[in-house]
Structure formats: C-alpha cells, structure tokens
Amino acid sequence: MGFATVPAALRAAGGSAGAKAAGLRRADCAGPVGRLGGAVRGGKAAPAAEHCRESLSTTFTQWCSQAQRFGENLGVAADRYEKGDHAAAGVFPAPPTMRGPR
C-alpha cells in the first residue's frame, strides 16, 4: 500500500497545463457571440447577446487564469514532494520493507 510521486511528471504536466492555458488565453471565444447582436438587431436579443458575450469573456478569462495557477501549483507540489523525499532520506537510512496485508 502507498503511493509514489514522480516530480518530473508533475512538472511536465504543470508546464503543459500552463502552455495550453496561455494558448487559449489568446483565443476570442466570446467574439462570435458578440457578433450575434449585430445580426439580430432590435428587441431584446441584441442586448442579451452582448451580455452573454461579456459573461463568456469574463468566465473564460477566469478559467484560463485558474488553469495557469493549476499548472504552477503542480510545479510547487513537485518541489515539495522532492523536498520531503530529501528530508526523509536523511532520517530514514533505507526504504521501508514492511508490507501490507496480503
């Protein structure tokens, strides 16, 4: 029983998440929704489309920021796992040999 971490894999996943978030940040996902207002002039549709565009733009920007932080936090987690492993290596001279139930 137990688990093992692979700090390099955490860092790689974090870097990938950060790169993807940065790439998506440049996308204008709300733009097409905003153009809808010009296509359906009058009534309540145009203001509703603009409100939807603003909301989508804000939500997407927040999501990209959260994805960026998630990637950064994976790197922090990798650093902390390594630090813990190095600290434990100084306290425990050999890996445990005890096995769980079989």
Distance bins in CASP14 RR format, pairs under 12 A and 6 or more apart:
PFRMAT RR
TARGET T0000
AUTHOR 0000-0000-0000
RMODE 2
METHOD distances of the structure
MODEL  1
1 96 0 0 0 0 0 1 0 0 0 0 0
1 98 0 0 0 0 1 0 0 0 0 0 0
1 99 0 0 0 0 1 0 0 0 0 0 0
1 100 1 0 1 0 0 0 0 0 0 0 0
1 101 0 0 0 0 1 0 0 0 0 0 0
1 102 0 0 0 0 0 1 0 0 0 0 0
2 96 0 0 0 0 0 1 0 0 0 0 0
2 98 0 0 0 0 0 1 0 0 0 0 0
2 99 0 0 0 0 0 1 0 0 0 0 0
2 100 0 0 0 0 1 0 0 0 0 0 0
3 81 0 0 0 0 0 1 0 0 0 0 0
4 10 0 0 0 0 0 1 0 0 0 0 0
4 81 0 0 0 0 1 0 0 0 0 0 0
4 85 0 0 0 0 0 1 0 0 0 0 0
4 95 0 0 0 0 0 1 0 0 0 0 0
5 11 0 0 0 0 0 1 0 0 0 0 0
5 13 0 0 0 0 0 1 0 0 0 0 0
5 74 0 0 0 0 0 1 0 0 0 0 0
5 75 0 0 0 0 0 1 0 0 0 0 0
5 77 0 0 0 0 1 0 0 0 0 0 0
5 78 1 0 0 1 0 0 0 0 0 0 0
5 79 0 0 0 0 0 1 0 0 0 0 0
5 80 0 0 0 0 1 0 0 0 0 0 0
5 81 1 0 1 0 0 0 0 0 0 0 0
5 82 0 0 0 0 1 0 0 0 0 0 0
5 83 0 0 0 0 0 1 0 0 0 0 0
5 84 0 0 0 0 0 1 0 0 0 0 0
5 85 0 0 0 0 1 0 0 0 0 0 0
6 12 0 0 0 0 1 0 0 0 0 0 0
6 13 0 0 0 0 1 0 0 0 0 0 0
6 74 0 0 0 0 0 1 0 0 0 0 0
6 77 0 0 0 0 0 1 0 0 0 0 0
6 78 0 0 0 0 1 0 0 0 0 0 0
6 81 0 0 0 0 1 0 0 0 0 0 0
6 82 0 0 0 0 0 1 0 0 0 0 0
6 85 0 0 0 0 0 1 0 0 0 0 0
7 13 0 0 0 0 0 1 0 0 0 0 0
7 14 0 0 0 0 0 1 0 0 0 0 0
7 74 0 0 0 0 1 0 0 0 0 0 0
7 75 0 0 0 0 1 0 0 0 0 0 0
7 76 0 0 0 0 0 1 0 0 0 0 0
7 77 0 0 0 0 1 0 0 0 0 0 0
7 78 1 1 0 0 0 0 0 0 0 0 0
7 79 1 0 0 1 0 0 0 0 0 0 0
7 80 0 0 0 0 1 0 0 0 0 0 0
7 81 1 0 1 0 0 0 0 0 0 0 0
7 82 1 0 1 0 0 0 0 0 0 0 0
7 83 0 0 0 0 1 0 0 0 0 0 0
7 84 0 0 0 0 0 1 0 0 0 0 0
7 85 0 0 0 0 1 0 0 0 0 0 0
7 86 0 0 0 0 0 1 0 0 0 0 0
8 14 0 0 0 0 0 1 0 0 0 0 0
8 15 0 0 0 0 0 1 0 0 0 0 0
8 74 0 0 0 0 0 1 0 0 0 0 0
8 75 0 0 0 0 0 1 0 0 0 0 0
8 78 1 0 0 1 0 0 0 0 0 0 0
8 79 0 0 0 0 0 1 0 0 0 0 0
8 81 0 0 0 0 0 1 0 0 0 0 0
8 82 0 0 0 0 1 0 0 0 0 0 0
9 15 0 0 0 0 0 1 0 0 0 0 0
9 16 0 0 0 0 0 1 0 0 0 0 0
9 74 0 0 0 0 1 0 0 0 0 0 0
9 75 0 0 0 0 0 1 0 0 0 0 0
9 77 0 0 0 0 0 1 0 0 0 0 0
9 78 0 0 0 0 1 0 0 0 0 0 0
9 81 0 0 0 0 0 1 0 0 0 0 0
10 16 0 0 0 0 0 1 0 0 0 0 0
10 17 0 0 0 0 0 1 0 0 0 0 0
10 70 0 0 0 0 0 1 0 0 0 0 0
10 71 0 0 0 0 1 0 0 0 0 0 0
10 72 0 0 0 0 0 1 0 0 0 0 0
10 73 0 0 0 0 1 0 0 0 0 0 0
10 74 1 0 1 0 0 0 0 0 0 0 0
10 75 1 0 1 0 0 0 0 0 0 0 0
10 76 0 0 0 0 1 0 0 0 0 0 0
10 77 1 0 1 0 0 0 0 0 0 0 0
10 78 1 1 0 0 0 0 0 0 0 0 0
10 79 0 0 0 0 1 0 0 0 0 0 0
10 80 0 0 0 0 1 0 0 0 0 0 0
10 81 1 0 0 1 0 0 0 0 0 0 0
10 82 0 0 0 0 1 0 0 0 0 0 0
11 17 0 0 0 0 0 1 0 0 0 0 0
11 18 0 0 0 0 0 1 0 0 0 0 0
11 71 0 0 0 0 1 0 0 0 0 0 0
11 72 0 0 0 0 0 1 0 0 0 0 0
11 73 0 0 0 0 0 1 0 0 0 0 0
11 74 1 0 0 1 0 0 0 0 0 0 0
11 75 1 0 1 0 0 0 0 0 0 0 0
11 76 0 0 0 0 1 0 0 0 0 0 0
11 77 0 0 0 0 1 0 0 0 0 0 0
11 78 1 0 1 0 0 0 0 0 0 0 0
11 79 0 0 0 0 1 0 0 0 0 0 0
11 80 0 0 0 0 0 1 0 0 0 0 0
11 81 0 0 0 0 0 1 0 0 0 0 0
11 82 0 0 0 0 1 0 0 0 0 0 0
12 18 0 0 0 0 0 1 0 0 0 0 0
12 19 0 0 0 0 0 1 0 0 0 0 0
12 71 0 0 0 0 0 1 0 0 0 0 0
12 74 0 0 0 0 1 0 0 0 0 0 0
12 75 0 0 0 0 1 0 0 0 0 0 0
12 78 0 0 0 0 1 0 0 0 0 0 0
13 19 0 0 0 0 0 1 0 0 0 0 0
13 20 0 0 0 0 0 1 0 0 0 0 0
13 67 0 0 0 0 0 1 0 0 0 0 0
13 70 0 0 0 0 1 0 0 0 0 0 0
13 71 1 0 0 1 0 0 0 0 0 0 0
13 72 0 0 0 0 0 1 0 0 0 0 0
13 73 0 0 0 0 0 1 0 0 0 0 0
13 74 1 0 1 0 0 0 0 0 0 0 0
13 75 0 0 0 0 1 0 0 0 0 0 0
13 77 0 0 0 0 1 0 0 0 0 0 0
13 78 0 0 0 0 1 0 0 0 0 0 0
14 20 0 0 0 0 1 0 0 0 0 0 0
14 21 0 0 0 0 1 0 0 0 0 0 0
14 22 0 0 0 0 0 1 0 0 0 0 0
14 67 0 0 0 0 1 0 0 0 0 0 0
14 68 0 0 0 0 1 0 0 0 0 0 0
14 69 0 0 0 0 0 1 0 0 0 0 0
14 70 1 0 0 1 0 0 0 0 0 0 0
14 71 1 1 0 0 0 0 0 0 0 0 0
14 72 1 0 0 1 0 0 0 0 0 0 0
14 73 0 0 0 0 1 0 0 0 0 0 0
14 74 1 1 0 0 0 0 0 0 0 0 0
14 75 1 0 1 0 0 0 0 0 0 0 0
14 76 0 0 0 0 1 0 0 0 0 0 0
14 77 0 0 0 0 1 0 0 0 0 0 0
14 78 0 0 0 0 1 0 0 0 0 0 0
14 79 0 0 0 0 0 1 0 0 0 0 0
15 21 0 0 0 0 1 0 0 0 0 0 0
15 22 0 0 0 0 1 0 0 0 0 0 0
15 67 0 0 0 0 0 1 0 0 0 0 0
15 68 0 0 0 0 1 0 0 0 0 0 0
15 70 0 0 0 0 0 1 0 0 0 0 0
15 71 1 0 0 1 0 0 0 0 0 0 0
15 72 0 0 0 0 1 0 0 0 0 0 0
15 73 0 0 0 0 0 1 0 0 0 0 0
15 74 1 0 0 1 0 0 0 0 0 0 0
15 75 1 0 0 1 0 0 0 0 0 0 0
15 78 0 0 0 0 0 1 0 0 0 0 0
16 22 0 0 0 0 0 1 0 0 0 0 0
16 23 0 0 0 0 0 1 0 0 0 0 0
16 67 0 0 0 0 0 1 0 0 0 0 0
16 68 0 0 0 0 0 1 0 0 0 0 0
16 70 0 0 0 0 0 1 0 0 0 0 0
16 71 0 0 0 0 1 0 0 0 0 0 0
16 74 0 0 0 0 1 0 0 0 0 0 0
16 75 0 0 0 0 0 1 0 0 0 0 0
17 23 0 0 0 0 0 1 0 0 0 0 0
17 24 0 0 0 0 0 1 0 0 0 0 0
17 64 0 0 0 0 0 1 0 0 0 0 0
17 66 0 0 0 0 0 1 0 0 0 0 0
17 67 1 0 1 0 0 0 0 0 0 0 0
17 68 1 0 0 1 0 0 0 0 0 0 0
17 69 0 0 0 0 1 0 0 0 0 0 0
17 70 1 0 1 0 0 0 0 0 0 0 0
17 71 1 1 0 0 0 0 0 0 0 0 0
17 72 0 0 0 0 1 0 0 0 0 0 0
17 73 0 0 0 0 1 0 0 0 0 0 0
17 74 1 0 0 1 0 0 0 0 0 0 0
17 75 0 0 0 0 1 0 0 0 0 0 0
18 24 0 0 0 0 1 0 0 0 0 0 0
18 25 0 0 0 0 1 0 0 0 0 0 0
18 64 0 0 0 0 1 0 0 0 0 0 0
18 65 0 0 0 0 0 1 0 0 0 0 0
18 66 0 0 0 0 0 1 0 0 0 0 0
18 67 1 0 0 1 0 0 0 0 0 0 0
18 68 1 0 1 0 0 0 0 0 0 0 0
18 69 0 0 0 0 1 0 0 0 0 0 0
18 70 0 0 0 0 1 0 0 0 0 0 0
18 71 1 0 1 0 0 0 0 0 0 0 0
18 72 1 0 0 1 0 0 0 0 0 0 0
18 73 0 0 0 0 0 1 0 0 0 0 0
18 74 0 0 0 0 1 0 0 0 0 0 0
18 75 0 0 0 0 0 1 0 0 0 0 0
19 25 0 0 0 0 0 1 0 0 0 0 0
19 26 0 0 0 0 0 1 0 0 0 0 0
19 64 0 0 0 0 0 1 0 0 0 0 0
19 67 0 0 0 0 0 1 0 0 0 0 0
19 68 0 0 0 0 1 0 0 0 0 0 0
19 71 0 0 0 0 1 0 0 0 0 0 0
19 72 0 0 0 0 0 1 0 0 0 0 0
20 26 0 0 0 0 0 1 0 0 0 0 0
20 27 0 0 0 0 0 1 0 0 0 0 0
20 63 0 0 0 0 0 1 0 0 0 0 0
20 64 0 0 0 0 1 0 0 0 0 0 0
20 67 1 0 0 1 0 0 0 0 0 0 0
20 68 0 0 0 0 1 0 0 0 0 0 0
20 70 0 0 0 0 0 1 0 0 0 0 0
20 71 0 0 0 0 1 0 0 0 0 0 0
21 27 0 0 0 0 0 1 0 0 0 0 0
21 60 0 0 0 0 0 1 0 0 0 0 0
21 61 0 0 0 0 0 1 0 0 0 0 0
21 62 0 0 0 0 0 1 0 0 0 0 0
21 63 0 0 0 0 1 0 0 0 0 0 0
21 64 1 0 1 0 0 0 0 0 0 0 0
21 65 1 0 0 1 0 0 0 0 0 0 0
21 66 0 0 0 0 1 0 0 0 0 0 0
21 67 1 1 0 0 0 0 0 0 0 0 0
21 68 1 0 1 0 0 0 0 0 0 0 0
21 69 0 0 0 0 1 0 0 0 0 0 0
21 70 0 0 0 0 1 0 0 0 0 0 0
21 71 1 0 0 1 0 0 0 0 0 0 0
21 72 0 0 0 0 1 0 0 0 0 0 0
22 64 1 0 0 1 0 0 0 0 0 0 0
22 65 0 0 0 0 0 1 0 0 0 0 0
22 67 0 0 0 0 1 0 0 0 0 0 0
22 68 1 0 0 1 0 0 0 0 0 0 0
22 71 0 0 0 0 0 1 0 0 0 0 0
22 72 0 0 0 0 0 1 0 0 0 0 0
23 29 0 0 0 0 0 1 0 0 0 0 0
23 64 0 0 0 0 1 0 0 0 0 0 0
23 67 0 0 0 0 0 1 0 0 0 0 0
23 68 0 0 0 0 0 1 0 0 0 0 0
24 60 1 0 0 1 0 0 0 0 0 0 0
24 61 0 0 0 0 0 1 0 0 0 0 0
24 63 0 0 0 0 1 0 0 0 0 0 0
24 64 1 0 1 0 0 0 0 0 0 0 0
24 65 0 0 0 0 0 1 0 0 0 0 0
24 66 0 0 0 0 0 1 0 0 0 0 0
24 67 1 0 0 1 0 0 0 0 0 0 0
24 68 0 0 0 0 1 0 0 0 0 0 0
25 57 0 0 0 0 0 1 0 0 0 0 0
25 60 0 0 0 0 1 0 0 0 0 0 0
25 61 1 0 0 1 0 0 0 0 0 0 0
25 62 0 0 0 0 0 1 0 0 0 0 0
25 63 0 0 0 0 1 0 0 0 0 0 0
25 64 1 0 1 0 0 0 0 0 0 0 0
25 65 0 0 0 0 1 0 0 0 0 0 0
25 66 0 0 0 0 0 1 0 0 0 0 0
25 67 0 0 0 0 1 0 0 0 0 0 0
25 68 1 0 0 1 0 0 0 0 0 0 0
26 60 0 0 0 0 0 1 0 0 0 0 0
26 61 0 0 0 0 0 1 0 0 0 0 0
26 64 0 0 0 0 1 0 0 0 0 0 0
27 56 0 0 0 0 0 1 0 0 0 0 0
27 57 0 0 0 0 0 1 0 0 0 0 0
27 60 1 0 0 1 0 0 0 0 0 0 0
27 61 0 0 0 0 0 1 0 0 0 0 0
27 63 0 0 0 0 0 1 0 0 0 0 0
27 64 0 0 0 0 1 0 0 0 0 0 0
28 34 0 0 0 0 1 0 0 0 0 0 0
28 35 0 0 0 0 0 1 0 0 0 0 0
28 53 0 0 0 0 1 0 0 0 0 0 0
28 56 0 0 0 0 0 1 0 0 0 0 0
28 57 0 0 0 0 1 0 0 0 0 0 0
28 60 0 0 0 0 1 0 0 0 0 0 0
28 61 0 0 0 0 0 1 0 0 0 0 0
29 52 0 0 0 0 0 1 0 0 0 0 0
29 53 0 0 0 0 1 0 0 0 0 0 0
29 55 0 0 0 0 0 1 0 0 0 0 0
29 56 1 0 0 1 0 0 0 0 0 0 0
29 57 1 0 0 1 0 0 0 0 0 0 0
29 58 0 0 0 0 0 1 0 0 0 0 0
29 59 0 0 0 0 1 0 0 0 0 0 0
29 60 1 0 1 0 0 0 0 0 0 0 0
29 61 0 0 0 0 1 0 0 0 0 0 0
29 63 0 0 0 0 1 0 0 0 0 0 0
29 64 0 0 0 0 1 0 0 0 0 0 0
30 36 0 0 0 0 0 1 0 0 0 0 0
30 49 0 0 0 0 0 1 0 0 0 0 0
30 50 0 0 0 0 0 1 0 0 0 0 0
30 51 0 0 0 0 0 1 0 0 0 0 0
30 52 0 0 0 0 1 0 0 0 0 0 0
30 53 1 0 1 0 0 0 0 0 0 0 0
30 54 1 0 0 1 0 0 0 0 0 0 0
30 55 0 0 0 0 1 0 0 0 0 0 0
30 56 1 0 1 0 0 0 0 0 0 0 0
30 57 1 1 0 0 0 0 0 0 0 0 0
30 58 0 0 0 0 1 0 0 0 0 0 0
30 59 0 0 0 0 1 0 0 0 0 0 0
30 60 1 0 0 1 0 0 0 0 0 0 0
30 61 0 0 0 0 1 0 0 0 0 0 0
30 63 0 0 0 0 0 1 0 0 0 0 0
31 37 0 0 0 0 0 1 0 0 0 0 0
31 38 0 0 0 0 0 1 0 0 0 0 0
31 49 0 0 0 0 0 1 0 0 0 0 0
31 50 0 0 0 0 0 1 0 0 0 0 0
31 52 0 0 0 0 0 1 0 0 0 0 0
31 53 1 0 0 1 0 0 0 0 0 0 0
31 54 0 0 0 0 0 1 0 0 0 0 0
31 56 0 0 0 0 1 0 0 0 0 0 0
31 57 1 0 0 1 0 0 0 0 0 0 0
31 60 0 0 0 0 0 1 0 0 0 0 0
32 38 0 0 0 0 0 1 0 0 0 0 0
32 39 0 0 0 0 0 1 0 0 0 0 0
32 49 0 0 0 0 0 1 0 0 0 0 0
32 52 0 0 0 0 0 1 0 0 0 0 0
32 53 0 0 0 0 1 0 0 0 0 0 0
32 56 0 0 0 0 1 0 0 0 0 0 0
32 57 0 0 0 0 0 1 0 0 0 0 0
33 39 0 0 0 0 0 1 0 0 0 0 0
33 40 0 0 0 0 0 1 0 0 0 0 0
33 45 0 0 0 0 0 1 0 0 0 0 0
33 46 0 0 0 0 0 1 0 0 0 0 0
33 48 0 0 0 0 0 1 0 0 0 0 0
33 49 1 0 0 1 0 0 0 0 0 0 0
33 50 0 0 0 0 1 0 0 0 0 0 0
33 51 0 0 0 0 1 0 0 0 0 0 0
33 52 1 0 1 0 0 0 0 0 0 0 0
33 53 1 0 1 0 0 0 0 0 0 0 0
33 54 0 0 0 0 1 0 0 0 0 0 0
33 55 0 0 0 0 1 0 0 0 0 0 0
33 56 1 0 1 0 0 0 0 0 0 0 0
33 57 0 0 0 0 1 0 0 0 0 0 0
33 59 0 0 0 0 0 1 0 0 0 0 0
33 60 0 0 0 0 0 1 0 0 0 0 0
34 40 0 0 0 0 0 1 0 0 0 0 0
34 45 0 0 0 0 0 1 0 0 0 0 0
34 46 0 0 0 0 1 0 0 0 0 0 0
34 47 0 0 0 0 0 1 0 0 0 0 0
34 48 0 0 0 0 0 1 0 0 0 0 0
34 49 1 0 1 0 0 0 0 0 0 0 0
34 50 1 0 0 1 0 0 0 0 0 0 0
34 51 0 0 0 0 1 0 0 0 0 0 0
34 52 1 0 0 1 0 0 0 0 0 0 0
34 53 1 1 0 0 0 0 0 0 0 0 0
34 54 0 0 0 0 1 0 0 0 0 0 0
34 55 0 0 0 0 0 1 0 0 0 0 0
34 56 0 0 0 0 1 0 0 0 0 0 0
34 57 0 0 0 0 1 0 0 0 0 0 0
35 46 0 0 0 0 0 1 0 0 0 0 0
35 49 0 0 0 0 1 0 0 0 0 0 0
35 50 0 0 0 0 0 1 0 0 0 0 0
35 52 0 0 0 0 0 1 0 0 0 0 0
35 53 0 0 0 0 1 0 0 0 0 0 0
36 45 1 0 0 1 0 0 0 0 0 0 0
36 46 1 0 0 1 0 0 0 0 0 0 0
36 47 0 0 0 0 0 1 0 0 0 0 0
36 48 0 0 0 0 1 0 0 0 0 0 0
36 49 1 0 1 0 0 0 0 0 0 0 0
36 50 0 0 0 0 1 0 0 0 0 0 0
36 51 0 0 0 0 0 1 0 0 0 0 0
36 52 1 0 0 1 0 0 0 0 0 0 0
36 53 1 0 0 1 0 0 0 0 0 0 0
36 56 0 0 0 0 0 1 0 0 0 0 0
37 43 0 0 0 0 0 1 0 0 0 0 0
37 44 0 0 0 0 0 1 0 0 0 0 0
37 45 1 0 0 1 0 0 0 0 0 0 0
37 46 1 0 1 0 0 0 0 0 0 0 0
37 47 0 0 0 0 1 0 0 0 0 0 0
37 48 0 0 0 0 1 0 0 0 0 0 0
37 49 1 0 1 0 0 0 0 0 0 0 0
37 50 1 0 0 1 0 0 0 0 0 0 0
37 51 0 0 0 0 0 1 0 0 0 0 0
37 52 0 0 0 0 1 0 0 0 0 0 0
37 53 0 0 0 0 1 0 0 0 0 0 0
38 45 0 0 0 0 1 0 0 0 0 0 0
38 46 1 0 0 1 0 0 0 0 0 0 0
38 47 0 0 0 0 0 1 0 0 0 0 0
38 49 1 0 0 1 0 0 0 0 0 0 0
38 50 0 0 0 0 1 0 0 0 0 0 0
38 53 0 0 0 0 0 1 0 0 0 0 0
39 45 0 0 0 0 1 0 0 0 0 0 0
39 46 0 0 0 0 1 0 0 0 0 0 0
39 49 0 0 0 0 1 0 0 0 0 0 0
40 46 1 0 1 0 0 0 0 0 0 0 0
40 47 0 0 0 0 0 1 0 0 0 0 0
40 48 0 0 0 0 1 0 0 0 0 0 0
40 49 1 0 0 1 0 0 0 0 0 0 0
40 50 0 0 0 0 0 1 0 0 0 0 0
40 52 0 0 0 0 0 1 0 0 0 0 0
41 47 0 0 0 0 0 1 0 0 0 0 0
41 49 0 0 0 0 0 1 0 0 0 0 0
41 50 0 0 0 0 0 1 0 0 0 0 0
42 48 0 0 0 0 0 1 0 0 0 0 0
42 49 0 0 0 0 0 1 0 0 0 0 0
42 50 0 0 0 0 0 1 0 0 0 0 0
43 49 0 0 0 0 0 1 0 0 0 0 0
44 50 0 0 0 0 0 1 0 0 0 0 0
44 51 0 0 0 0 0 1 0 0 0 0 0
44 52 0 0 0 0 0 1 0 0 0 0 0
45 51 0 0 0 0 0 1 0 0 0 0 0
45 52 0 0 0 0 0 1 0 0 0 0 0
46 52 0 0 0 0 0 1 0 0 0 0 0
46 53 0 0 0 0 0 1 0 0 0 0 0
47 53 0 0 0 0 0 1 0 0 0 0 0
47 54 0 0 0 0 0 1 0 0 0 0 0
48 54 0 0 0 0 0 1 0 0 0 0 0
48 55 0 0 0 0 0 1 0 0 0 0 0
49 55 0 0 0 0 0 1 0 0 0 0 0
49 56 0 0 0 0 0 1 0 0 0 0 0
50 56 0 0 0 0 0 1 0 0 0 0 0
50 57 0 0 0 0 0 1 0 0 0 0 0
51 57 0 0 0 0 0 1 0 0 0 0 0
51 58 0 0 0 0 0 1 0 0 0 0 0
52 58 0 0 0 0 0 1 0 0 0 0 0
52 59 0 0 0 0 0 1 0 0 0 0 0
53 59 0 0 0 0 0 1 0 0 0 0 0
53 60 0 0 0 0 0 1 0 0 0 0 0
54 60 0 0 0 0 0 1 0 0 0 0 0
54 61 0 0 0 0 0 1 0 0 0 0 0
55 61 0 0 0 0 0 1 0 0 0 0 0
55 62 0 0 0 0 0 1 0 0 0 0 0
56 62 0 0 0 0 0 1 0 0 0 0 0
56 63 0 0 0 0 0 1 0 0 0 0 0
57 63 0 0 0 0 0 1 0 0 0 0 0
57 64 0 0 0 0 0 1 0 0 0 0 0
58 64 0 0 0 0 0 1 0 0 0 0 0
58 65 0 0 0 0 0 1 0 0 0 0 0
59 65 0 0 0 0 0 1 0 0 0 0 0
59 66 0 0 0 0 0 1 0 0 0 0 0
60 66 0 0 0 0 0 1 0 0 0 0 0
60 67 0 0 0 0 0 1 0 0 0 0 0
61 67 0 0 0 0 0 1 0 0 0 0 0
61 68 0 0 0 0 0 1 0 0 0 0 0
62 68 0 0 0 0 0 1 0 0 0 0 0
62 69 0 0 0 0 0 1 0 0 0 0 0
63 69 0 0 0 0 0 1 0 0 0 0 0
63 70 0 0 0 0 0 1 0 0 0 0 0
64 70 0 0 0 0 0 1 0 0 0 0 0
64 71 0 0 0 0 0 1 0 0 0 0 0
65 71 0 0 0 0 0 1 0 0 0 0 0
65 72 0 0 0 0 0 1 0 0 0 0 0
66 72 0 0 0 0 0 1 0 0 0 0 0
66 73 0 0 0 0 0 1 0 0 0 0 0
67 73 0 0 0 0 0 1 0 0 0 0 0
67 74 0 0 0 0 0 1 0 0 0 0 0
68 74 0 0 0 0 0 1 0 0 0 0 0
69 75 0 0 0 0 0 1 0 0 0 0 0
69 76 0 0 0 0 1 0 0 0 0 0 0
70 76 0 0 0 0 0 1 0 0 0 0 0
70 77 0 0 0 0 0 1 0 0 0 0 0
71 77 0 0 0 0 1 0 0 0 0 0 0
71 78 0 0 0 0 0 1 0 0 0 0 0
72 78 0 0 0 0 0 1 0 0 0 0 0
72 79 0 0 0 0 0 1 0 0 0 0 0
73 79 0 0 0 0 0 1 0 0 0 0 0
73 80 0 0 0 0 0 1 0 0 0 0 0
74 80 0 0 0 0 0 1 0 0 0 0 0
74 81 0 0 0 0 0 1 0 0 0 0 0
75 81 0 0 0 0 1 0 0 0 0 0 0
75 82 0 0 0 0 0 1 0 0 0 0 0
75 83 0 0 0 0 0 1 0 0 0 0 0
76 82 0 0 0 0 0 1 0 0 0 0 0
76 83 0 0 0 0 0 1 0 0 0 0 0
77 83 0 0 0 0 0 1 0 0 0 0 0
77 84 0 0 0 0 0 1 0 0 0 0 0
78 84 0 0 0 0 0 1 0 0 0 0 0
78 85 0 0 0 0 0 1 0 0 0 0 0
79 85 0 0 0 0 0 1 0 0 0 0 0
79 86 0 0 0 0 0 1 0 0 0 0 0
80 86 0 0 0 0 0 1 0 0 0 0 0
80 87 0 0 0 0 0 1 0 0 0 0 0
81 87 0 0 0 0 0 1 0 0 0 0 0
81 88 0 0 0 0 0 1 0 0 0 0 0
82 88 0 0 0 0 0 1 0 0 0 0 0
82 89 0 0 0 0 0 1 0 0 0 0 0
83 89 0 0 0 0 0 1 0 0 0 0 0
84 90 0 0 0 0 0 1 0 0 0 0 0
84 91 0 0 0 0 1 0 0 0 0 0 0
84 92 0 0 0 0 0 1 0 0 0 0 0
85 91 0 0 0 0 0 1 0 0 0 0 0
85 92 0 0 0 0 0 1 0 0 0 0 0
85 95 0 0 0 0 0 1 0 0 0 0 0
86 92 0 0 0 0 0 1 0 0 0 0 0
88 94 0 0 0 0 0 1 0 0 0 0 0
88 95 0 0 0 0 1 0 0 0 0 0 0
88 96 0 0 0 0 0 1 0 0 0 0 0
89 95 0 0 0 0 1 0 0 0 0 0 0
END
